[in-house]
Amino acid sequence: MNSQNEQHELSLKLKQKAKDEGFDPVGIAKVPGSERIQLRTAALQRWLNEGYQADMNWMAAPRRQQIHDMLKGVKSILAVGLNYYVDKKQLPNALSIARYGWGEDYHKNVEKRLTKIGTWLEAERPNCRWKVCVDSSPLLDKAWAEEAGLGWIGKNSNLINTKNGSWIVIGHLLCTEELTADKPSQSLCGKCQDCLNACPTKAITQPFVIDSRLCIAYHTIENRNADLPKNIQASIGNWVAGCDICQDVCPWNQKTLTSSEDPGMAPKEWILKLTKEEAMTWNDEKWKENLRGSALKRIKPWMWRRNASAVLSEKRTTLIKN
């Protein structure tokens, strides 16, 4: 068996290992990637130059634009997606919480599974070095997922897959092994601008460009100021943790989707029925108890109350106007 056949066989086994861990879609990209990676890197720098990252200074980490700084000698990337869509709805009077946070912390979920895959790869190729990356790592994660054929980056900046829509979290396994690359994805957004038109704050300033300073998700999760900006309060609607508006309206999320049966994605009961009154009266200990093991613990207890207060203010304003 020649080395190319061995490389191809190892690539197939690696992707099957990822599927056995519950990942779908899966794909492989070669480093340094196609010209599109260079274009995505340049686009990131333009985004940073405009100040669209707001206070998220970690987005400017140099390693994000230099993958070899993440793992010396990296030659290939296994990109994986994990479906987090669950066919359930929050109660009519519940505060809106982004779907990614309904279940357990997906960072740990994805990292644990990719670590198992990396350990298997090292057993197959003892000289191979590898590194697990989730979306908290300084990596152009969506760009590399697109390069590996998992889906395309939509006009709302989310990765979109023809099967799962945009309801997938992604992870990557960087390695020093030569692997067989999959074909990069091509955009299927066409002329659609539903996400741009639906955003209440016009945070999608142009296709593929998000101004975090106008984004409800940014302000409910990352903004550490005591008060939210007036324009955000006026447009926050019912959102207290993230925002799914630009995903909800996407045509690729309108079709019948597979509901995840992954136990880690199952919604916590309180998330489906959290009311404004509860959010305002729960003390810090109650919040910490409910947020244990959740990606939403990034939102501190006082921020939940701040966000809920903004929802209440927005509701009162609406009632007065009507």
C-alpha positions as CSV (number, residue, x, y, z in Angstrom):
1,M,0.0,0.0,0.0
2,N,1.5,3.3,-1.0
3,S,1.6,6.4,1.2
4,Q,-1.2,8.1,-0.6
5,N,-3.5,5.2,-0.1
6,E,-2.6,5.0,3.5
7,Q,-3.3,8.7,3.9
8,H,-6.7,8.3,2.3
9,E,-7.5,5.3,4.4
10,L,-6.5,7.1,7.6
11,S,-8.6,10.1,6.6
12,L,-11.7,7.9,6.1
13,K,-11.1,6.1,9.5
14,L,-10.7,9.5,11.2
15,K,-13.9,10.9,9.8
16,Q,-15.7,7.7,10.8
17,K,-14.3,8.0,14.3
18,A,-15.8,11.5,14.4
19,K,-19.2,10.2,13.2
20,D,-19.1,7.5,15.9
21,E,-18.7,10.3,18.4
22,G,-21.9,11.8,17.2
23,F,-20.5,14.5,15.0
24,D,-22.3,15.3,11.7
25,P,-21.1,16.9,9.4
26,V,-17.4,16.1,9.4
27,G,-14.7,17.1,7.0
28,I,-11.0,17.6,6.5
29,A,-9.0,20.6,5.3
30,K,-5.3,20.9,4.4
31,V,-3.1,23.6,5.8
32,P,-2.5,26.4,4.6
33,G,-5.8,25.9,2.8
34,S,-7.1,27.6,-0.3
35,E,-7.0,31.3,-1.3
36,R,-10.3,31.7,0.5
37,I,-8.6,31.3,3.9
38,Q,-6.4,34.3,3.0
39,L,-9.5,36.3,2.0
40,R,-11.2,35.3,5.3
41,T,-8.1,36.4,7.3
42,A,-8.0,39.7,5.5
43,A,-11.7,40.2,6.1
44,L,-11.1,39.6,9.9
45,Q,-8.5,42.3,9.9
46,R,-10.8,44.8,8.2
47,W,-13.5,43.9,10.7
48,L,-11.1,44.6,13.6
49,N,-10.0,47.8,12.0
50,E,-13.6,49.0,12.0
51,G,-13.9,48.3,15.7
52,Y,-16.8,45.8,15.1
53,Q,-15.4,43.5,17.8
54,A,-16.5,46.1,20.5
55,D,-14.9,45.0,23.8
56,M,-14.0,41.5,22.6
57,N,-10.3,42.2,22.4
58,W,-9.5,38.5,22.3
59,M,-10.7,38.5,18.6
60,A,-7.5,40.4,17.8
61,A,-5.2,37.6,19.1
62,P,-2.4,37.2,16.5
63,R,-2.7,33.4,16.6
64,R,-6.2,33.7,15.1
65,Q,-4.5,34.7,11.8
66,Q,-1.5,32.4,12.1
67,I,-2.6,28.8,12.4
68,H,1.0,27.5,12.7
69,D,1.1,29.4,16.0
70,M,-1.7,27.2,17.3
71,L,0.2,23.9,16.6
72,K,3.8,23.9,15.2
73,G,4.0,21.7,12.1
74,V,0.2,21.5,11.6
75,K,-0.7,20.0,8.2
76,S,-4.3,19.0,8.4
77,I,-7.5,19.9,10.3
78,L,-10.5,17.7,11.1
79,A,-13.5,19.9,11.3
80,V,-16.7,18.6,13.0
81,G,-20.2,19.9,13.6
82,L,-22.6,18.9,16.4
83,N,-26.4,19.5,15.9
84,Y,-27.9,21.4,18.8
85,Y,-31.4,21.9,17.4
86,V,-34.0,20.3,19.7
87,D,-37.6,20.2,18.6
88,K,-39.0,22.0,21.6
89,K,-40.3,25.5,22.3
90,Q,-40.1,27.8,25.3
91,L,-43.4,28.5,27.0
92,P,-45.3,31.5,25.6
93,N,-44.5,33.7,28.6
94,A,-40.9,32.6,28.9
95,L,-37.9,34.9,28.3
96,S,-36.1,34.2,25.1
97,I,-32.8,32.3,25.4
98,A,-30.6,31.4,22.4
99,R,-30.8,27.7,21.5
100,Y,-27.1,27.1,21.8
101,G,-27.4,27.5,25.6
102,W,-30.4,25.3,26.2
103,G,-28.4,22.2,27.2
104,E,-25.0,21.5,28.7
105,D,-21.9,23.5,27.9
106,Y,-21.1,22.5,24.3
107,H,-17.5,23.6,24.7
108,K,-16.8,20.7,27.1
109,N,-19.0,18.4,25.1
110,V,-17.1,18.9,21.9
111,E,-13.7,19.1,23.5
112,K,-14.2,15.8,25.3
113,R,-15.1,14.0,22.1
114,L,-12.4,15.5,20.0
115,T,-9.8,14.6,22.7
116,K,-10.9,10.9,22.3
117,I,-10.4,11.2,18.6
118,G,-7.0,12.8,19.0
119,T,-5.9,10.0,21.3
120,W,-7.0,7.4,18.8
121,L,-5.1,9.2,16.0
122,E,-2.0,9.3,18.1
123,A,-2.3,5.6,18.7
124,E,-2.5,5.1,14.9
125,R,0.4,7.5,14.2
126,P,2.6,7.6,17.3
127,N,4.6,10.5,16.0
128,C,1.5,12.6,15.3
129,R,0.9,15.7,17.4
130,W,-2.6,17.2,17.7
131,K,-4.6,20.0,19.4
132,V,-8.3,20.4,20.1
133,C,-9.9,23.8,19.3
134,V,-13.5,24.9,20.1
135,D,-14.9,28.3,19.4
136,S,-13.2,29.8,22.4
137,S,-9.8,29.1,20.8
138,P,-8.1,31.8,18.7
139,L,-8.8,30.1,15.4
140,L,-10.7,31.1,12.3
141,D,-13.1,28.3,13.2
142,K,-16.0,29.0,10.7
143,A,-13.5,29.7,7.9
144,W,-11.8,26.3,8.4
145,A,-15.1,24.5,8.8
146,E,-16.1,26.0,5.4
147,E,-12.7,25.0,4.0
148,A,-13.4,21.4,5.2
149,G,-16.8,21.3,3.5
150,L,-19.0,21.4,6.6
151,G,-21.0,24.4,5.2
152,W,-20.7,27.9,4.1
153,I,-20.5,31.2,6.1
154,G,-23.9,32.9,5.6
155,K,-24.7,36.6,5.4
156,N,-25.5,36.5,9.1
157,S,-21.9,35.2,9.7
158,N,-23.2,31.7,10.9
159,L,-22.0,28.5,9.3
160,I,-24.9,27.0,7.4
161,N,-25.2,23.3,6.5
162,T,-27.7,22.0,4.0
163,K,-28.9,19.3,6.4
164,N,-28.8,21.0,9.8
165,G,-29.2,24.7,8.8
166,S,-27.1,26.9,11.1
167,W,-28.0,25.0,14.3
168,I,-24.6,23.4,14.7
169,V,-21.6,24.1,17.0
170,I,-18.2,23.4,15.5
171,G,-14.9,22.1,16.7
172,H,-11.5,21.3,15.2
173,L,-8.7,18.8,15.6
174,L,-5.4,20.2,14.3
175,C,-2.8,17.6,13.6
176,T,0.7,17.2,12.1
177,E,-0.5,14.3,9.9
178,E,-1.0,14.5,6.2
179,L,-4.7,13.8,5.5
180,T,-6.9,13.8,2.4
181,A,-8.8,17.1,2.2
182,D,-12.5,17.4,1.3
183,K,-13.9,19.9,-1.2
184,P,-14.6,23.3,0.4
185,S,-18.2,24.4,0.6
186,Q,-19.8,27.0,-1.8
187,S,-22.2,29.6,-0.6
188,L,-25.9,28.9,-1.2
189,C,-27.3,32.1,0.2
190,G,-28.0,33.5,-3.2
191,K,-29.8,36.9,-3.2
192,C,-31.6,36.2,0.1
193,Q,-31.2,39.0,2.6
194,D,-33.8,37.8,5.2
195,C,-31.3,37.9,8.0
196,L,-30.3,41.5,7.2
197,N,-33.9,42.6,7.0
198,A,-35.0,40.9,10.3
199,C,-32.2,42.2,12.6
200,P,-34.0,44.8,14.7
201,T,-30.8,46.8,15.4
202,K,-29.3,46.5,11.9
203,A,-26.3,44.8,13.3
204,I,-25.7,43.1,10.0
205,T,-24.3,46.2,8.4
206,Q,-23.8,44.5,5.1
207,P,-23.8,40.8,4.0
208,F,-21.3,38.8,6.1
209,V,-20.4,41.8,8.4
210,I,-21.7,42.0,12.0
211,D,-21.2,45.1,14.1
212,S,-21.1,43.7,17.6
213,R,-21.8,47.2,19.0
214,L,-25.3,46.8,17.6
215,C,-25.8,43.1,18.3
216,I,-28.3,42.0,20.9
217,A,-26.4,38.8,21.4
218,Y,-23.2,40.7,22.2
219,H,-24.9,43.0,24.6
220,T,-26.8,40.3,26.6
221,I,-23.7,38.1,26.8
222,E,-20.5,40.2,26.7
223,N,-21.4,43.7,27.7
224,R,-20.2,44.2,31.3
225,N,-21.7,47.7,31.8
226,A,-24.3,48.3,34.4
227,D,-26.8,49.5,31.8
228,L,-27.5,48.4,28.2
229,P,-27.4,51.1,25.5
230,K,-30.7,52.8,24.9
231,N,-30.9,51.5,21.3
232,I,-30.4,48.0,22.5
233,Q,-33.0,48.4,25.3
234,A,-35.5,49.7,22.7
235,S,-35.0,46.6,20.4
236,I,-34.2,43.8,22.8
237,G,-37.7,42.3,22.6
238,N,-37.8,39.3,24.9
239,W,-34.1,38.3,24.6
240,V,-32.1,37.9,27.8
241,A,-29.4,35.5,26.7
242,G,-28.2,35.8,23.1
243,C,-30.4,36.2,20.1
244,D,-31.5,33.8,17.4
245,I,-33.5,36.2,15.2
246,C,-31.1,36.1,12.2
247,Q,-31.1,32.3,12.4
248,D,-34.9,31.9,12.9
249,V,-35.6,33.7,9.6
250,C,-33.0,31.9,7.6
251,P,-34.7,29.7,4.9
252,W,-32.3,26.9,5.6
253,N,-33.7,26.7,9.1
254,Q,-37.3,26.7,7.9
255,K,-37.3,23.2,6.5
256,T,-37.9,20.1,8.7
257,L,-34.8,19.6,10.8
258,T,-33.5,16.6,12.7
259,S,-34.0,17.1,16.4
260,S,-30.9,16.2,18.4
261,E,-31.1,13.2,20.6
262,D,-27.8,14.0,22.2
263,P,-28.4,14.1,26.0
264,G,-26.0,17.0,26.3
265,M,-28.3,19.1,24.1
266,A,-31.5,18.4,26.0
267,P,-33.0,21.7,27.3
268,K,-32.8,22.4,31.0
269,E,-36.3,22.7,32.4
270,W,-35.9,26.2,33.8
271,I,-34.7,27.5,30.5
272,L,-38.0,26.6,28.7
273,K,-40.1,28.4,31.3
274,L,-38.0,31.2,32.8
275,T,-40.3,34.2,33.5
276,K,-39.4,37.9,33.9
277,E,-40.4,37.7,37.5
278,E,-38.2,34.8,38.3
279,A,-35.2,36.3,36.5
280,M,-35.5,39.5,38.6
281,T,-36.0,37.8,42.0
282,W,-33.5,34.9,41.8
283,N,-30.4,35.6,44.0
284,D,-26.8,34.9,42.9
285,E,-26.8,31.5,44.5
286,K,-29.9,30.4,42.7
287,W,-28.5,31.6,39.4
288,K,-25.1,29.9,40.0
289,E,-27.0,26.6,40.8
290,N,-29.0,26.8,37.5
291,L,-26.1,27.8,35.4
292,R,-23.7,25.1,36.6
293,G,-22.5,23.1,33.6
294,S,-24.0,25.6,31.1
295,A,-22.4,27.8,28.5
296,L,-24.7,30.5,29.8
297,K,-22.7,30.8,33.0
298,R,-20.6,33.4,31.1
299,I,-23.6,35.7,31.7
300,K,-23.2,36.7,35.4
301,P,-26.3,36.7,37.7
302,W,-26.4,40.6,37.8
303,M,-26.3,40.6,34.0
304,W,-29.4,38.3,33.8
305,R,-31.2,40.8,36.1
306,R,-30.0,43.7,34.0
307,N,-31.2,42.1,30.8
308,A,-34.5,41.1,32.2
309,S,-35.0,44.6,33.5
310,A,-34.4,45.9,29.9
311,V,-37.0,43.5,28.7
312,L,-39.4,44.8,31.2
313,S,-38.7,48.4,30.3
314,E,-39.1,47.6,26.6
315,K,-42.5,45.9,27.4
316,R,-43.7,48.8,29.4
317,T,-42.7,51.3,26.7
318,T,-44.6,49.2,24.1
319,L,-47.7,49.1,26.3
320,I,-47.6,52.9,26.9
321,K,-47.2,53.6,23.1
322,N,-50.2,51.3,22.4
